[in-house]
Amino acid sequence: MQTHDYAAASGKQDDVAMNSIAIESALIAELGADLVTRSADIDPRYFTAYNEAPGVRPLALVRPRSIDDVSRTLALCRRLRQPIVPQGGLTGLARGGVALGGEVVLSMERFAGIESLDAAAATVTVRAGTPLQIVQEAADAAGFTFGVDLGARGTCQIGGTIATNAGGTRAIRYGVMREQVLGLEAVLADGTVLSSMNRMLKNNAGYDLKQLFIGSEGTLGIVTRAVLRLRPKLGAPATAMCLVADYDTVLRLWDRMRAVEEVVSFEAMWPSFYRYVCSHTPGVAAPFAGADGFAVLIECATSTPGGDAAQALEACLGDCLEAGIIDDAALATSERQARDMWMLREGLAIDELPHLVNFDVSLPTGELGAFAERCEAALRARWPDIVCLFFGHIGDGNVHIGVSLAELDEALVDELDRTVYAVVQEMDGSISAEHGIGVLKRPYLACTRSDAEIGLMRVLKTALDPQRILNPGKVL
Ligand SMILES: Cc1cc2nc3c(=O)[nH]c(=O)nc-3n(C[C@H](O)[C@H](O)[C@H](O)COP(=O)(O)OP(=O)(O)OC[C@H]3O[C@@H](n4cnc5c(N)ncnc54)[C@H](O)[C@@H]3O)c2cc1C
């Protein structure tokens, strides 16, 4: 758990208290007391990042009910040069949705709901505060599937998943959040409502402006609504866990599986990760728990009428067993067994490790095995007793690393980050596969982006938010 009180650290607490009263009054005068919560009354959940202790109390909390409310809030903040933090479900893992000291927080939780669903076009129009799960359920009820799924589905909001360009467990089949967004509406830093609610798959009329807001973590505008693509409804999934000798063989398995049309997820757990979660996830029956090797979780589902995902998965696994690619395989025969397999892969058990530091990096799939070896060697050279566990969405080149040291302080966190990111940089990967940059990875952006890229990001930021009121201290 980490807490940061930037306001206290910079000795600005008195200023903050004064500003707080002034900004509360200005916001209440503009928007009314129903939409604005005074600083002292803000529930700590609005300033607590995921899995952390409460952080810095915002100057005020605004919870808009309409686009006009968002627009007026931003126009006022712009006039007052008042920094503002957009906030979704606060499940982001880069600390991007919380105040750092001296900001107003704008929570989208009240601007929620499905506006319409167009079955012919296979699109759904939603408000930014809608939880992902609600969109998934609406898609399902109308005979469709929504293309993105992730563990925080019940809490994270569509606006947050767009702002972080979330990936999740179906990316090999449907792509990441960016691929689901056809149209988008955002409110700019000066309060302008930019409605770009395109509903067509094809639209090449000039610049595709929505892309500016997807993955920019609330630094260029506040996402208010979106038109999302829907996919043909997937039947019940078939899930299996396989035991594989080494990473090269994981790649051979992936090569076979990717040809199977029904594959939705291909997730690998390195041997030490799998051993750890098997022995620290009570109540879960883990296949081949004592064995040494990579555990690979594969999920297949079909949208073909009369198709049988289980049969396709079983047939491919049978071939792979015969070819000696997999040493063992367990096909889930109940929903409970499938859930247990996913529970192992989600790896919540590692959250109990002391002083856990998480990484989320990406490299081409074929290079992840070498990356893990080099990364672990670099960490062990400095900290021989370090716990270092690798797992992730291997099909899309994304590995997560859980690192734990017996003692940890801010300087050591920085050294850990630099050690891991140096290997990522040497291998030309990305320091953020799907969680974004936020605050946590901001000092390391240059490990993964060139000077020219960062320069253009700054030009865009200055053009759209010259006074830097939108989510300052995040990303750039
Ligand atoms: C258990 C768990 C599993 C997860 N699994 C995955 C996974 O598989 N793949 C993956 O990619 N991520 C995963 N995540 C992290 C993921 O980034 C978030 O769950 C989600 O994308 C963030 O949505 P949120 O609404 O909680 O946003 P928040 O955490 O509130 O905010 C995230 C960022 O978006 C900005 N933001 C939020 N709403 C808006 C808006 N309307 N307009 C502009 N900016 C906005 C915030 O300022 C912040 O910078 C997981 C998280 C958890 C806790």
The ligand as a MOL file (V3000), in Angstrom:
LIG
                    3D

  0  0  0     0  0            999 V3000
M  V30 BEGIN CTAB
M  V30 COUNTS 53 58 0 0 0
M  V30 BEGIN ATOM
M  V30 1 C -9.2620 -6.7380 -11.0670 0
M  V30 2 C -8.8040 -5.8620 -12.2190 0
M  V30 3 C -8.5750 -6.4410 -13.4570 0
M  V30 4 C -8.1530 -5.6560 -14.5190 0
M  V30 5 N -7.9220 -6.2700 -15.7050 0
M  V30 6 C -7.5430 -5.5230 -16.7550 0
M  V30 7 C -7.3180 -6.1390 -18.0160 0
M  V30 8 O -7.4200 -7.3570 -18.1820 0
M  V30 9 N -6.9800 -5.3270 -19.0470 0
M  V30 10 C -6.8390 -3.9750 -18.9050 0
M  V30 11 O -6.5500 -3.2830 -19.8710 0
M  V30 12 N -7.0160 -3.3860 -17.7140 0
M  V30 13 C -7.3600 -4.1060 -16.6470 0
M  V30 14 N -7.5420 -3.4870 -15.4380 0
M  V30 15 C -7.2620 -2.0260 -15.3160 0
M  V30 16 C -8.1390 -1.1800 -16.2020 0
M  V30 17 O -7.3950 -0.0800 -16.6920 0
M  V30 18 C -9.3620 -0.6230 -15.5600 0
M  V30 19 O -10.0990 -1.6340 -14.9390 0
M  V30 20 C -10.2940 0.2100 -16.4600 0
M  V30 21 O -9.8900 0.3320 -17.7860 0
M  V30 22 C -10.3520 1.5810 -15.8800 0
M  V30 23 O -11.6900 1.9940 -15.8190 0
M  V30 24 P -12.2290 2.8840 -14.6140 0
M  V30 25 O -13.5890 3.3210 -14.9930 0
M  V30 26 O -12.0790 2.2030 -13.3210 0
M  V30 27 O -11.2540 4.1630 -14.7100 0
M  V30 28 P -10.5000 4.9580 -13.5550 0
M  V30 29 O -9.5990 4.0680 -12.8080 0
M  V30 30 O -11.4610 5.7490 -12.7620 0
M  V30 31 O -9.6360 5.9620 -14.4420 0
M  V30 32 C -8.5970 5.5000 -15.2610 0
M  V30 33 C -8.0650 6.6680 -16.1130 0
M  V30 34 O -9.0570 7.0750 -17.0320 0
M  V30 35 C -9.4370 8.4350 -16.8140 0
M  V30 36 N -10.8850 8.5070 -17.0020 0
M  V30 37 C -11.8400 7.7780 -16.3630 0
M  V30 38 N -13.0570 8.0730 -16.8630 0
M  V30 39 C -12.8590 9.0080 -17.8300 0
M  V30 40 C -13.7150 9.7190 -18.7190 0
M  V30 41 N -15.0330 9.5280 -18.7330 0
M  V30 42 N -13.1490 10.5980 -19.5730 0
M  V30 43 C -11.8190 10.8050 -19.5960 0
M  V30 44 N -10.9680 10.1870 -18.7730 0
M  V30 45 C -11.4770 9.2910 -17.9140 0
M  V30 46 C -8.9670 8.7690 -15.4120 0
M  V30 47 O -8.6690 10.1350 -15.2900 0
M  V30 48 C -7.7310 7.9000 -15.3020 0
M  V30 49 O -6.6370 8.5460 -15.8890 0
M  V30 50 C -7.9490 -4.2490 -14.3450 0
M  V30 51 C -8.1840 -3.6840 -13.1000 0
M  V30 52 C -8.5950 -4.4660 -12.0410 0
M  V30 53 C -8.8260 -3.8260 -10.7250 0
M  V30 END ATOM
M  V30 BEGIN BOND
M  V30 1 1 1 2
M  V30 2 1 2 3
M  V30 3 2 2 52
M  V30 4 2 3 4
M  V30 5 1 4 5
M  V30 6 1 4 50
M  V30 7 2 5 6
M  V30 8 1 6 7
M  V30 9 1 6 13
M  V30 10 2 7 8
M  V30 11 1 7 9
M  V30 12 1 9 10
M  V30 13 2 10 11
M  V30 14 1 10 12
M  V30 15 2 12 13
M  V30 16 1 13 14
M  V30 17 1 14 15
M  V30 18 1 14 50
M  V30 19 1 15 16
M  V30 20 1 16 17
M  V30 21 1 16 18
M  V30 22 1 18 19
M  V30 23 1 18 20
M  V30 24 1 20 21
M  V30 25 1 20 22
M  V30 26 1 22 23
M  V30 27 1 23 24
M  V30 28 2 24 25
M  V30 29 1 24 26
M  V30 30 1 24 27
M  V30 31 1 27 28
M  V30 32 2 28 29
M  V30 33 1 28 30
M  V30 34 1 28 31
M  V30 35 1 31 32
M  V30 36 1 32 33
M  V30 37 1 33 34
M  V30 38 1 33 48
M  V30 39 1 34 35
M  V30 40 1 35 36
M  V30 41 1 35 46
M  V30 42 1 36 37
M  V30 43 1 36 45
M  V30 44 2 37 38
M  V30 45 1 38 39
M  V30 46 1 39 40
M  V30 47 2 39 45
M  V30 48 1 40 41
M  V30 49 2 40 42
M  V30 50 1 42 43
M  V30 51 2 43 44
M  V30 52 1 44 45
M  V30 53 1 46 47
M  V30 54 1 46 48
M  V30 55 1 48 49
M  V30 56 2 50 51
M  V30 57 1 51 52
M  V30 58 1 52 53
M  V30 END BOND
M  V30 END CTAB
M  END
